[in-house]
């Protein structure tokens, strides 16, 4: 039991410590592709350290919601990290507290309070960014629901530690519905994480920002919590994509409590995340940010992929039952 709790803590610490690194790598790679020098890959750590050492300014119009939102934004990704296979292939003590749907609700809780806090400041840009962020989330919900239905049909469960074992089997690993579900989740992650083509994370023009406009009124320690929480949320979503849906390889096997294997599992996950970050760099270096009214086309395409995956998963299940 003590070993399991230690591994649970290791998963949380991995997400906590590594989350700022991957956005820094993406920023650096994008500048290299554009023939620019760019910031250090550790610049996100420096920014967080600087912000944590500063005080926070509270708008006069704000209420307790403004003060609560940074903590919820910071804690919710860590809660989801206890439900998913970050480093181990077997369930840890808190793994069955919720399934993939519960994890989605927990992440949505932090995003919801971030939007409410932005509107609580009575800022025009905060309200505009919150309304746009909620529209994006609402457009992504049908894709997520259809995605979960497809996963249920394929794996027979929505518990992450059961889904990854089933989808990694030889008969489903390269199947059409599996590939379509992975593509759907990647598209949803780009939208929910505020990446191109839905949003531009490096933009400084208030009228075009969606995600960052919700934190314009934050400063100091609270801004650090918001930024760190967003980075952890991005890493948790990529972990779900990689260790639950796509390639759950390199995880610590059942019965192995050696700390060295935890380090190897962390390196394996980091390498897989780097591959996805490379794909994101290519997308963001070749595709421009879409106009806001074209976002339904993008998320509509993700819904069609999820629906096609669900239909083919049902046909595969029906064919297996018939045989």
HUBELSUL-V472184 format. One record per residue. PHI is phi as a letter, one per 40 degrees, with the letter a starting at -180 (999 if undefined). PSI is psi in radians with two decimals (* if undefined). D_LAST is the distance of its C-alpha to the last C-alpha in Angstrom with 2 decimals. Layout:
# HUBELSUL-V472184
PHI&PSI&D_LAST  PHI&PSI&D_LAST
This chain:
# HUBELSUL-V472184
999&-0.73&42.98  c&-0.67&45.84  c&-0.69&43.82  c&-0.72&40.99  c&-0.65&43.60  c&-0.69&45.19  c&-0.63&41.93  c&-0.77&41.42  c&-0.64&44.94  c&-0.67&44.31  c&-0.78&41.44  c&-0.75&43.76  c&-0.58&46.62  c&-0.84&44.51  c&-0.72&43.65  c&-0.74&47.26  c&-0.60&48.82  c&-0.24&46.57  d&-0.76&46.00  c&-0.29&49.23  c&-0.77&48.66  c&-0.71&45.76  c&-0.60&47.43  c&-0.69&50.51  c&-0.70&48.63  c&-0.79&47.28  c&-0.78&50.83  c&-0.80&52.26  c&-0.66&49.72  c&-0.69&50.23  c&-0.64&53.98  c&-0.74&53.63  c&-0.60&51.55  c&0.21&54.32  g&0.67&56.98  b&2.82&58.38  c&-0.89&59.37  g&2.95&57.52  c&2.92&57.55  c&2.69&56.72  c&-0.27&53.19  c&0.21&54.83  c&-0.58&56.57  c&-0.64&54.27  c&-0.74&55.38  c&-0.71&58.99  c&-0.75&58.59  c&-0.73&57.08  c&-0.70&59.85  c&-0.75&62.47  c&-0.64&61.10  c&-0.38&60.82  c&0.05&64.52  b&2.77&65.55  c&2.93&66.12  b&2.49&64.26  b&2.30&65.84  b&2.14&64.83  c&2.56&65.31  c&-0.59&67.66  c&-0.14&65.30  c&2.81&62.39  b&-2.86&61.39  c&-0.37&59.56  c&-0.64&56.29  c&-0.63&57.66  c&-0.49&58.32  c&-0.62&55.00  d&-0.76&52.67  d&-0.65&53.30  c&-0.69&52.38  c&-0.69&49.13  c&-0.56&48.27  c&-0.65&48.95  c&-0.65&47.21  d&-0.72&43.92  c&-0.58&42.37  c&-0.59&43.39  c&-0.73&41.66  c&-0.56&38.37  c&-0.38&38.92  c&-0.17&38.65  b&-0.23&35.15  b&2.78&33.46  c&1.57&33.03  c&-0.83&36.18  b&-0.44&37.00  b&2.60&34.81  c&-0.11&31.09  b&2.70&31.39  c&2.47&32.54  b&3.04&36.29  d&-0.60&38.30  b&0.22&37.94  c&-0.53&34.39  c&0.30&32.96  c&-0.30&35.76  a&2.77&33.60  b&-2.85&30.39  c&-0.61&30.14  c&-0.73&31.27  c&-0.69&34.26  c&-0.69&35.15  c&-0.69&35.23  c&-0.68&37.49  c&-0.79&39.79  c&-0.66&40.23  c&-0.50&40.80  c&-0.80&43.46  c&-0.72&45.52  c&-0.66&45.22  c&-0.83&46.20  c&-0.50&49.33  c&-0.74&50.24  c&-0.74&50.26  c&-0.71&52.20  c&-0.63&54.72  c&-0.67&55.24  c&-0.43&56.11  c&-0.39&58.22  c&-0.13&60.69  g&0.43&61.55  c&2.39&61.09  c&-0.75&60.30  c&-0.65&58.15  c&-0.76&56.32  c&-0.69&55.51  c&-0.78&54.39  c&-0.66&52.15  c&-0.78&50.67  c&-0.69&49.89  c&-0.71&48.26  c&-0.69&46.23  c&-0.62&44.97  c&-0.78&44.01  c&-0.77&41.98  c&-0.74&40.27  c&-0.63&39.52  c&-0.47&38.07  c&-0.37&35.85  d&-0.78&34.56  d&-0.66&31.98  c&-0.71&30.52  c&-0.74&30.46  c&-0.79&28.82  c&-0.60&26.08  c&-0.80&25.78  c&-0.64&25.35  c&-0.75&22.70  c&-0.71&20.72  c&-0.71&21.35  c&-0.72&20.21  c&-0.65&16.85  c&-0.84&16.38  c&-0.31&18.17  g&0.23&18.02  a&2.83&21.80  b&0.18&25.02  c&2.13&26.97  d&-0.70&27.98  c&-0.29&27.79  c&-0.59&24.15  c&-0.79&23.16  c&-0.58&24.67  c&-0.75&22.92  c&-0.78&19.43  c&-0.35&20.30  c&-0.02&22.00  c&2.77&18.95  c&-0.57&18.18  c&-0.26&14.90  b&-0.24&16.77  d&-0.74&20.38  b&0.42&20.66  c&2.76&17.94  c&-0.83&19.34  c&-0.61&19.21  c&-0.82&20.84  c&-0.70&23.58  c&-0.67&24.22  c&-0.70&24.62  c&-0.77&27.06  c&-0.68&29.02  c&-0.83&29.23  c&-0.65&30.60  c&-0.72&33.08  c&-0.71&34.41  c&-0.68&34.81  c&-0.75&36.59  c&-0.64&39.04  c&-0.80&39.85  c&-0.48&40.20  c&0.02&42.22  g&0.70&44.62  b&2.88&43.95  c&2.43&44.38  c&-0.03&43.41  c&-0.80&43.63  a&2.76&46.69  b&1.88&49.09  c&-0.30&49.74  c&0.08&52.90  c&2.53&54.49  b&0.23&57.83  c&1.96&58.32  d&-0.63&57.97  c&-0.36&57.03  b&-0.19&53.94  c&2.57&52.69  b&-1.09&49.93  c&-0.84&49.05  c&-0.39&52.41  c&-0.31&54.44  c&-0.23&53.29  b&0.28&55.17  c&-0.53&58.35  c&-0.07&60.42  c&2.65&59.40  a&2.91&61.52  g&-2.41&62.16  c&-0.66&60.00  c&-0.66&57.93  c&-0.65&57.08  c&-0.74&56.10  c&-0.70&53.69  c&-0.80&52.19  c&-0.79&51.84  c&-0.73&50.46  c&-0.72&47.99  c&-0.68&46.72  c&-0.70&46.32  c&-0.65&44.40  c&-0.72&42.16  c&-0.78&41.38  c&-0.69&40.60  c&-0.73&38.38  c&-0.72&36.35  c&-0.60&36.02  c&-0.70&34.99  c&-0.75&32.16  c&-0.76&31.11  c&-0.85&31.35  c&-0.17&30.65  b&-0.87&28.00  c&-0.60&26.13  b&-1.41&26.93  b&1.46&28.06  c&0.98&28.82  b&2.69&30.50  g&0.07&33.94  c&2.75&33.79  c&2.17&35.51  c&2.82&33.16  c&2.35&33.13  g&-0.06&36.24  b&1.92&38.30  b&0.28&41.36  c&2.22&43.42  d&-0.47&45.08  c&-0.66&44.75  c&-0.53&40.95  c&-0.71&41.49  c&-0.74&43.70  c&-0.72&41.17  c&-0.69&38.45  c&-0.69&40.95  c&-0.69&41.68  c&-0.78&38.02  c&-0.69&37.49  c&-0.72&40.75  c&-0.71&39.71  c&-0.69&36.46  c&-0.64&38.50  c&-0.64&40.96  c&-0.79&38.32  c&-0.67&37.48  c&-0.64&41.23  c&-0.71&41.66  c&-0.73&39.21  c&-0.70&41.19  c&-0.76&44.43  c&-0.77&43.25  c&-0.83&42.15  c&-0.28&45.38  c&-0.21&47.52  b&-0.25&46.15  b&2.36&45.35  c&2.74&47.98  c&2.31&47.62  c&2.71&46.43  c&2.64&48.52  d&-0.63&47.58  c&-0.02&46.60  c&-0.12&44.02  d&-0.67&42.12  d&-0.54&39.95  c&-0.76&38.75  c&-0.90&37.71  c&-0.46&35.93  c&-0.66&34.48  c&-0.68&32.85  c&-0.65&31.40  c&-0.70&30.02  c&-0.68&28.38  c&-0.76&26.75  c&-0.70&25.51  c&-0.72&24.25  c&-0.68&22.42  c&-0.72&20.89  c&-0.74&19.84  c&-0.80&18.24  c&-0.61&16.28  c&-0.69&15.33  c&-0.72&14.11  c&-0.68&12.07  c&-0.74&10.56  c&-0.72&9.93  c&-0.66&8.62  c&-0.68&6.22  c&-0.67&5.22  c&-0.64&5.49  c&-0.63&3.79  c&*&0.00
